Amino acid sequence: MKICIYGNYYLPYIVNNLENDGHLVLLNQFSPDIDICIVESRFFMYEIYRYLKIIKKNKIKLINSILDIPPWPLYYDRPTNTVKNYTRQTFFNFTNKKQFLYNCVNLFKVNDKKFEFTNRFNSTIQHYFNTFIRNRIYFLKNYRNFLKHSDLNLSLSKYTQKTVKKMLKLDTEVCYPCVNSDYLLNLPKVKLKYDAINISRIVYYKHQEIFVEAAKKLNLNVIVLGRHSDVRIKLDCPHFYFEDHHKIMTTLNEATFYVDASEFEGFGMTTVEAAFLDKISIVSNIYIHREILGDYPLYFETNNVDDLVEKMKYVKENGIKPKNDEIKKKYSISSLKNRLMSYIESLF
């Protein structure tokens, strides 16, 4: 079978396994003679839209994997949810779906070598016709219409499945992802440098400040890795952003345990990666953590610093062994390949 995969999150991990089974796999490139096209997330939506006529004409099966539907872009009081921004996203959707219009609008680029009037004109074109905005129109209309072209839509979790049903009024099947299990299981043990670590974007709903406050009360050596998206948040601990995933996993391997204080997660991949490295995790008691992680971590009451302090102190003093056998089995590369192939075979 000739398979095209668009993704950079988890689907690339299974490419070698599919090829070992005799399938021809193209990663992030399209060919008109493929049998099936699997799209990992909404971030590839417009690229696939520009191939949609070929996909329909050649009867190529299209599978979309839905990572999550974050709630805050849907709030009416968000600055992105205005009539002007609805219009701009509608224009962006219209111009980026068609290859010809996409090429045309990208001719009008701002360039320092051009005249000021030309740059102003080009800037206006980009502002109104080529600016992507994550708002209600994007999720509830544009993304929903794209998913309706699929032969099969997959959700990363039951939580995502329920959210898609509620927000987009679409049915999906649950297909849990994988981590890079082969790589993680072969990372050598190293000398521990940190008591605890958190790895996620520094934004308000991730609540790294709660993690740092609890660590300070216990005098623990902690670190946070992630893009500092909300500069209003100040963290009194070392915090860095690495693009190199190997560097991130190497640093995770140097910590005794992992902490996730988030009040929202689409899946929570890093906690699963921590399980593969035999780290115990302490996580907020939110639905998605309960679904994905089961009995593996210790849970604390969301946004409760005192409860987090108690759990961190317990782990630090007792050095408990994580219950991670089920996690390693469920989220391995081979398990995802088998799950995905069962869905693929059901389409033929």
N, C-alpha and C positions, 0 to 999 in steps of 0.2 A: 504494500500500500504506500502511496506517495502522500506524505503529510506535510503541511505547512504550519509552523508554529510561530505566532507573534507573541513575544513575551520577554521580560527581563527580570521577573520576580521569582517564580518557582518552576514554570514549565521548561525552561532550558535545562534543568537538572535531569530530565528524563530522556533527552535526545539520544545519548549514547545507548541507553537500554533499548529504546525503540529500534535503533539501527542494528543493535546486536540481534534483535528478533527478525531482521530482514527487511525492515521498512526503510524507505528513503525519506529523510527528514530535511526540510529546508527551514532554517531559523531566521526569522525576521526578513524574509524575502519571498516574493510571490512568483508563482509559475502557473500558467493557464491550464496545465495538464495534471494538476494535483487532484487527489481524490477527496481530500478533506482539509479545511482550514480551521485551525483552533486559535482563538484570540484570547489572550490571558486577561485583558482588562479594558476598561473604557479608554485608556490612553492611546490605544491603537485604532479607535473608532473611525476617524476620518481617513486614515490610510486605507483601511479595509473598504470604506465607502467608495473610494475611487476605483476599486476593483470589483464592485458589487455587480455590475452588468455582466462581467466575465464569469463571476461565480454563479450567477443565475443561468446564464446561457450554457455553460459547461456542466451544469448540475453538480457543482462542487458542494459538498456538505459543509455547513458553517456552524461551528460551535463557539459560543461566547462564555467565558468564565467571568463571573461578577465578583469582584473583590469585596466591595461594600457600598452602601449608600450612606455617606456621612450625613448626620441630621442638620448640622449648623448651616450649610448652604441653602437649606430649605426654609429657614426662618424668615418671616416677612420683614423683620426689623433689620436684617443684614443690609449693608450699603450696596451689595451686589443685586439686591432684589428691588430695583426701581424700573420704571417704564423705559428709561434710557438704556439701562443695562440689559433689559429683556430684548430690546431692539438690536443692540450690538451683538448679543449672543446669537440672535436669529440670523443676522447678516453673516456672522462668522460661520454658522452652521451651513448656510446656503452656499457660500463661496468655497468652503473647504471640502464639501462633499463631491464636487465636480473637478476633475483634473484640469480642464481648460480654465475655469474660473480661479482655481487655486494658483495656477501658473500666472494668470494675469495679475491677480492682486499682489503676488510676490515680486512683480516687476517694480512696484512702487515702494522702494526701500529708501529710508533716510540714509544719506551719505554725506559726510563732511566735505567731500570734494564738489558737491553739487551747489547750485545757487540757493540762496536762502528761501526764495519763493518756491522753488522746486521741492526743497525739503519740507516746507510747511504743508504743501499740497500732499506730498507722500505721507507725511505724518498723519494728516487727516484721514487719508485712505486707510492706513493701518489702524487708526483709532476706532473707526466705525465699521470696517469690513473685515479686519483680520486680528481682532483681540478676543482671545478665549476667556470666558467668564463662567466660573462655576456657580450657577444660581439655579433657581427653580425651573426656568425654561430649559436649561441644559439637562438636568436630571429627569424631570417629569415629562418632558416632551421630546427633546432631541435624542437623549440616550435611550429612552423607552422605544421610540420609533426605530432606532437602529437594532435593538434587541429583537424586535418583531420580525426581522429578516432571518433570524437564526433558525436552523433546523433543531437546535437544542441549546438551551441556556442552563448553565451550571452555577450553583452558588458555593462559596467556599465553606459555608457552615449553615446550620439550621437557623441561626440568628439572621444571617444575610438572606436566606430563603424567605423568612417571615417578613423582613424589611422590604424586600423586592415585591412580595405579594401585596403588602400594605401600601407602599408608596407608588409602585409602578404598575400594579394590577397584572403582574405576569407570573406564570408558573415556572418554577425551576426545579432541577434535581440537585441534590447535595453531592458534591465531590470534593472531599477534603484534600488540600494540597500536600506537598512534601517539603522538607528542608533538604539541604545538600548532605544527606546522611552519610554517604561514602566518605566524603571529605571530613566531616565532623568526627566520625568514629576513628579516623586515622590521625587526628591531631595528637601529638605527643603530650603527655603530662608535663606541666611546667611548674616552676616555683611560684607560689601565690604572692601577689603584691598588694591586693586590695581585699578588704573584708566583703564589700558588696559593690555591685555595679548596676546601672540602669542604662539601657540603650533604646533611645527613641527621640523623635523631634522634641525640642524644648518649646512646648506650647502649653496653654493654661490647662487643658483637659488631661494632659499627661501627669500633672502634679508631681514633677520632680522635686519641688520645694518641700513637699511632705516627706519624701524619701531622705532628703538632705537634713531636714530638721530632726527626724528620728535618728539618723546616724550621728548627729552632733550630740544628742542626749546620751548616746552610748559610747561616744568618743571613738567611732569607727572610721577607718580609712576607706573612703568611697570615691567613685568616679562616675561621671555621666558622659555618655557618648551620643551625639546627635546634633543635627543642624539647629542652631539657635534661632528659630523662626520668630519667636516673640521676645524681642530684646528688652521688654519691660520686666521680664522675669530674671531675677538675680539669684544665682546659685553660689553658695559659699562652699564650693568644692571644685576640684579640677574638672573641667568639662571641655571636650574636644569634638570636632567633627571630622571623621575619616570617610572618604569615598571608597577606599579599598576594603572590600568585605573581609579579606583575609586578615587585615590589621584589626578589624573590629572583632572577629572571632578569636584572634590571638589574645586580645585584651580581655575578652570575656573569659577565656581560659585561665587568666591570671587572677580571677576573683573567686572568693570562697562561695558566695551565693548571689543570686540575681533577684532584683526587686522591680516589680511593675505596679505603680500606684495609679495607673490610668483609670479614668471613669468611662472611657470609650476606646474600644479596639475593633478594627475590622476582623482581625484574626488573632494577632499576637504571636507572630512568627519567632521572635527572638526568645521568648520563653520556651518554645519547643526546642530551639537550638541549644538553649542552656541545659535542657533535659538530656540531649544527646551527648553533652560534655560532662554528664553526671553531676551537675550543679543542682542544689536544691533551690527552688524559687519561692518567693513570697509575693503574692499577687492580690490585687483588690478583688473583692467579692462581687464581680459583675457577671452577667449572664454568659458572655462569650468566653470568659476564662473558665467558668464551670463546665461549659460544653466541650471546649477544646482540651482542657488539661485534666479534667476528672479529679482523681485522687492524688495526682502527682505533687502539686504545690501545697504550701500553707497559705490559707486565705486570711486576709484581715478586712475589717469593716472599712469600706470605701471612704476615703477622706478623714479617717480617724487616726491621728498621729499616735495617740497613746496605744492603740491596739497594734499599730505597726511596730512601735518600739518594743512591745512585749514579744511579738513574733520574731523580730530581728535578734533580740537578746536570747531567746530560746534557741534559735539556730546557731548563734555564735557560741553559746555555752555548751551545747549538746552535740553539734556536728552531725546531725541526723543524715541518714542515707536516703536519697530520693527514690520514690516508687515510680521508676521511669521505664520499665520494660514494655508496658502497653503503648506508651508514647513512641518509643523507638520502633515498634512494629507498625503502628498506624500511620506514621508520617515519614516512612522511609521512601526512597525513590522507587523501589520495586512495588511497593503497595500502591502508590499513586499510578504507576504505569498500568497495573492490573485494573484499578478502578476506572481509569480513563478508557482503556481498550474495551472494557465491557460496554461502556456508553457508545463508543465508536461503532462497535459491531452491531449494536441495536439499530443503527441508522441504515444498515444495508440489508 
